Amino acid sequence: MSQNLHICNFCSTFAGAKVSEHTNKHIIQINLISMSSVNKVILIGNVGADPEVRYLDRGVAIATFNLATTERGYVMQNGTQVPDVTEWHSIVLWRNLAEWAQQNLRKSMKVYVEGKLKTRSWEKDGQIRRKTEVIAENIQILYRPEIYRKNNDEMSAAEPLNDAQEAPNDGAQEAQNPENDGFFNGIFR
């Protein structure tokens, strides 16, 4: 009695007579992998300056501001001091989110920004220029710097909000409060 044995082209195993069913399993897996991609950015940082808001034709608001994120420095075992490293991110907000930012965001606030990366390009003086920006879909204020009355010529440190202040969602996914997420517990308190 002879048995037809076939080798699967994807995983090099013997598939026996049911080679098509076995191979189809791999094709489905390959299609899922090749179609999957994610463009998601989550940043927590300090607003570099008050947002700049402008209005396009038809009254559409667009706000831009820079956000600073800092990786803290440390001392290596051999005594070498590694300094803080600050990255600056260009944040873009559209429509209701832009108007909300104009009213609520100020320099030095600590904010949570969730969005996607977008690179735009243009030509200036015969050269192609590119800029990568974070198109914000969700933003929340985590801390507001409060300036208290001067006491012995010292200024108070940042004061946490009682609850994170959420921006309008503009139809994007439902906003989450990072203070309720286990990952964030203890970081901002």
C-alpha positions in Angstrom: 0.0 0.0 0.0 1.6 3.3 -1.1 1.0 6.5 0.7 1.5 9.9 -0.9 3.7 12.1 1.3 4.2 15.7 0.5 6.5 18.2 2.1 5.0 21.5 3.0 6.8 24.4 1.2 6.4 26.7 4.2 7.5 24.6 7.2 9.2 21.6 5.6 7.1 19.0 7.4 5.4 16.0 5.9 1.8 16.9 5.3 0.6 13.6 4.0 -2.4 13.5 1.7 -3.9 16.7 3.2 -1.1 18.9 1.9 -3.6 21.6 0.7 -5.3 22.0 4.1 -1.9 22.1 5.8 -0.5 24.7 3.3 -3.6 26.9 3.5 -3.0 27.3 7.3 0.3 28.9 6.5 -1.1 31.1 3.7 -3.6 32.5 6.2 -0.9 33.2 8.7 1.3 34.8 6.1 -1.6 37.1 4.9 -2.3 38.2 8.5 1.4 39.0 9.1 1.8 40.9 5.8 -1.4 43.0 6.3 -0.6 43.9 9.9 0.8 47.3 10.7 0.5 49.8 13.6 1.1 53.5 13.6 0.6 54.4 17.2 2.5 56.9 19.4 2.1 57.4 23.1 4.1 60.3 24.7 4.2 61.8 28.2 6.1 65.0 28.3 6.2 68.7 28.9 4.6 71.3 26.7 7.5 73.5 25.3 5.4 76.6 24.6 1.7 77.6 24.4 0.1 76.0 21.3 0.0 78.1 18.2 -3.5 78.0 16.7 -4.5 79.0 13.2 -7.6 78.6 11.1 -7.7 77.2 7.6 -10.3 78.0 5.0 -13.8 77.0 6.1 -12.8 77.7 9.8 -11.0 74.4 10.5 -8.7 74.9 13.5 -5.2 73.5 13.6 -2.9 73.8 16.7 0.8 72.9 16.9 3.2 72.8 19.8 6.4 71.0 20.8 6.5 68.4 23.5 9.7 67.5 25.4 10.3 64.0 26.6 13.4 63.3 28.8 15.3 60.2 29.5 16.9 60.7 32.9 20.7 60.5 33.1 22.5 58.1 35.4 25.9 57.1 36.7 27.5 54.0 35.2 29.3 51.5 37.5 32.7 52.9 36.4 31.6 56.4 37.6 30.9 57.9 34.1 28.0 60.4 34.3 25.5 59.9 31.5 23.5 63.2 31.1 19.7 63.6 30.6 18.6 63.3 26.9 15.7 65.4 25.8 13.8 64.7 22.6 11.4 67.3 21.1 8.3 66.1 19.3 6.1 68.2 17.0 2.4 67.7 18.0 -0.5 68.7 15.6 -4.1 68.9 16.8 -7.1 69.4 14.5 -10.6 70.9 14.9 -12.2 70.6 18.4 -9.0 69.2 19.9 -7.1 72.3 18.6 -9.6 74.7 20.1 -9.5 72.8 23.4 -5.7 73.1 23.4 -5.8 76.8 22.8 -8.0 77.3 25.8 -6.3 74.7 28.2 -2.7 73.9 27.3 0.1 76.1 28.6 3.9 75.9 28.6 5.4 73.5 31.1 2.2 71.4 31.6 2.8 67.7 31.7 0.6 66.0 29.2 -0.3 62.5 27.9 -0.5 62.5 24.0 -1.8 59.6 22.0 -1.8 59.7 18.2 0.0 58.6 15.0 3.1 59.6 13.1 2.8 61.4 9.9 5.7 62.7 7.7 5.1 65.6 5.4 7.4 66.9 2.8 7.7 70.2 0.8 10.2 71.9 -1.4 12.0 75.1 -0.2 14.8 76.8 -2.1 15.1 73.8 -4.4 15.5 71.3 -1.6 13.1 68.7 -0.4 12.3 69.2 3.3 10.6 66.6 5.6 9.1 66.9 9.0 7.7 64.0 11.1 4.8 65.0 13.4 2.5 63.4 15.8 -1.1 63.8 14.8 -2.8 63.8 18.2 -6.0 61.8 18.6 -6.2 62.1 22.4 -4.5 64.4 24.9 -4.8 64.7 28.6 -3.3 67.1 31.1 -1.5 65.3 33.9 0.1 68.2 35.7 -0.3 71.9 35.8 2.5 74.0 37.1 1.1 76.3 39.8 3.0 79.3 40.9 2.4 79.9 44.6 3.1 83.0 46.5 6.7 83.5 47.0 7.8 82.1 50.3 11.5 83.0 51.1 12.0 83.8 47.4 11.4 80.1 46.3 8.8 78.9 43.8 6.8 75.8 44.4 7.2 72.6 42.3 4.5 71.4 39.9 1.2 70.5 41.6 -0.7 67.4 40.4 -4.3 67.7 39.2 -7.0 66.0 41.2 -8.2 64.2 38.1 -6.5 64.1 34.7 -8.3 66.7 32.4 -9.3 65.1 29.2 -9.5 66.9 25.8 -12.5 66.3 23.6 -12.2 63.1 21.6 -13.3 64.4 18.2 -14.8 61.0 17.3 -11.6 59.1 17.8 -11.4 56.1 20.2 -12.7 56.7 23.7 -10.2 58.6 25.9 -8.6 56.7 28.8 -7.4 58.1 32.0 -3.8 56.9 32.5 -4.1 57.4 36.2 -6.5 54.4 36.3 -4.1 52.2 34.4 -1.9 50.0 36.6 1.2 51.0 34.6 0.8 54.6 35.6 -0.1 54.1 39.3 2.6 55.6 41.4 4.4 57.4 38.6 2.5 60.6 38.8 1.7 60.8 42.5 
